[in-house]
Amino acid sequence: MTAQHRSETARFTGDAQPYGGGDPYADYRTADYSFTRFADLADRRLGAGVIAANDEFFAQRENLLVPERAEFDPEHFGHKGKVMDGWETRRRRGTSAEHPWPTAEDHDWALVRLGAPGVVRGIVVDTAHFRGNYPQAVSVEGTSVPGSPSPEELLGDDVTWTTLLPRTPIGGHAANGFEVTVERRFTHLRVHQHPDGGIARLRVHGDVVPDPAWLEVLGTFDVVALENGGSVEDASDLFYSPATNTIQPGRSRTMDDGWETRRRRDRGNDWIRYRLAEQSRIRAIEIDTAYLKGNAAGWAAVSVRDGQDGEWREILPRTRLQPDTNHRFVLPEPAVGTHARVDIFPDGGISRLRLHGSLTGEGAARLAGRHQELGG
Ligand SMILES: NC(=O)NC(NC(N)=O)C(=O)[O-]
């Protein structure tokens, strides 16, 4: 059997077939969820973590945020049972021989700190390989607590949680995707599985909403960086890797941590279009081709535009790039804009783009207003 793909509104429920040998992903159920175009706010590279769980008897909560898809080895058993690549709790029991079943309220939970606070646009609860031991239903709540709260503080009575996903039945061995339409900024999520079971991976797609006070104190920062509220709007080619990799924190450490396009056989060129944190004054640019050696972009140019309908203006002319090298450019004069575009010629890859600058007064005011509107 081949992997099953369904539409945006796909809902998976019920057991998957028991594992029958061969490729364990052959009967995995998945769909193309359009919200996955937003960055994963629960990405470890951004600093996300699963900071507590009430139970992790069979498999550890940290597995939820592993970037790679879940592995399954049918022969791998440990002291506690089948070794599973996910977060898996023990089976809940009732209180007596007459009532051996868990109550309707019984459930397990995990607390997730988002790597960057933001508005959640969609959640994937991936139950890959949990075929007969996935939760019957899941629910997800979010809260916004400034600073670095401990799990105990987050679980305190004074913390208000907002429902992002009400209790919803899910399916085993499936990418269970849910669109979220709550226009609020969250720092932490609480994931519940009802009544117990295992979840392989959790992805939380959304828009980063940075703290305007922090950016104001920093003054000059990377105005396209994901953690500062920059985002990818579109890109010419996503064949090998997400274009969002180019605005992840730090330098890339492997080729697949950057952005690599397929080999072009026409006379065109590849590009990424970004939205900046807000209207900014850019003074310096870095383009890194780390780990792209036989396939680095040959040349790159950078343009900005101010506003959704502004004209593109080239601020870095087409410039020769070296493989596996960070390139620094000081602009002759600051460039003001809300959007940026990098064009690479003809194809290949870059690992990071950094646009160093500061918010304009107008940009800072709009960012502060949006932060407040979204609940701060
Ligand atoms: N075969 C299993 O996975 N069984 C149990 N889980 C683990 N990890 O052993 C269970 O009860 O869900």
The ligand as an ORCA input file, in Angstrom:
! r2SCAN-3c Opt
* xyz -1 1
  N       3.264     -2.765     21.902
  C       3.240     -1.628     22.608
  O       3.701     -0.629     22.124
  N       2.709     -1.672     23.878
  C       2.746     -0.716     24.888
  N       3.651      0.347     24.659
  C       5.019      0.139     24.685
  N       5.802      1.166     24.361
  O       5.486     -0.929     25.012
  C       1.354     -0.197     25.203
  O       0.737     -0.760     26.086
  O       0.931      0.762     24.594
*
